[in-house]
Every structure is written in structure tokens, then in C-alpha cells.
């Protein structure tokens, strides 16, 4: 076995470069065709896309209402910082419980937890918005419902939805795992 030594510009020894296989990048159209070819991947994509759209629309409305409640940028940042801290803490707690919930209740319950929580909490949240945000009291109620909805949606997403989504890739072949993600 012969080991080739190469020297860099400074005269120091360096290891030969290993050539990495370049992965062929798929275009957007090729990705869509690949997803369309597998019912299983279409279902995963629908689940992830549905969650992504739902949480983004909800977050936009939630943050705009919080900005109305806290017009001072420092107060708004303080609220959002506290909110993020509570999301992190509650996610850690639910992760420890969620592992057991998925094991006992199954993958389906873990995967359904986030959409069910979002759907149940959407009614009081959007109802409070539709009633009107004219008075400080109605605005405060909307912020409270929005905070609860956003907190529990994000917590169940991070602790249950993301792990169950990753579990859904387990039965796939290697090509589908890589291209499906």
C-alpha cells in the first residue's frame, strides 16, 4: 500500500483529498413528479404542507394582534421573548411525555395531535377576532386565545408532529427517503 503525500504551499504535509460523490440536484418540476409518483410521499407532503400553511397564517394574525396589544417595540419584544421561552420549556416537557404517548397510543395519535389541537383552539381564537378588537378587553382576550393557540400548536408540533413525520420515512427505500425529504 502506497500512501501519497502532498505538500501545501507552506511545505506542510497534507492528506490527499477524498472525492465526494456529488448528488444530482432535482429541479422543482422533477421533485414534484417524484412526489406525485408515490402515494405515501404525497400524503406526507400534504400533511407537512397543510401544517406549514396553517401555522404561518395563524402566526401572521397572532403577531399582528400582539403588535396592537403592545405597540411599543420593547414591550412587543419582551412579550415575544417570554412567549418563545415558554414554548421551549413546554416543548421539553411534552417531549418527555410525548415519547410515551406515541409508544402507548401509536404513531397515528402522535401525528394527529397537532392538527387536532390547532382545530380545537382555532374556534375560540378566531371567534374572539371576529367579535372585534375595538376595545382593550376584546383585544386582550384575542391575545390570550392566540397565545394559548400558538403555544400549544408549536409545542405539539415540535414534540409530536416533527418526530412522527420523521418516523413516516422509516419504511421507505433509501432513494425515497432522500428525495422525499
Buried (B, 14 or more C-beta within 10 A) or exposed (E): EEEEEEEEEEEEEEEEEEEEEEEEEEEEEEBEEBBEEBEBBEEBBEBBEEBEEBBEEBBEBBBEBBBBBBEEEEEBEEBBEEBEEBBEEBBEEBBEEBBEBBEEEEBEBBBBBBBEBBEEBBEBBBEBBEEEBEEEEBBBBBBBBBBEBBBBBBBBBBBBBBBBBEEBBEEBEEEBEEBBE
